[in-house]
């Protein structure tokens, strides 16, 4: 997953992050891994939303 993709929804971002983890590690995340994956996905998604908001305001 070298190309950066910003999911449209937080749920989509979480789903993609869990899928990516499973592909990379060849197993579904356990409870602790899933918490970290979900937390990181939310942080990344929210950061992308803020960037998009600022980019939209700068273009206006």
Secondary structure, DSSP 8 states (H G I E B T S, - for coil): --S----SSHHHHHHHHHHHHHHHHSS---HHHHHHHHHHHHHHHHHHHHHHHHHHHHH-
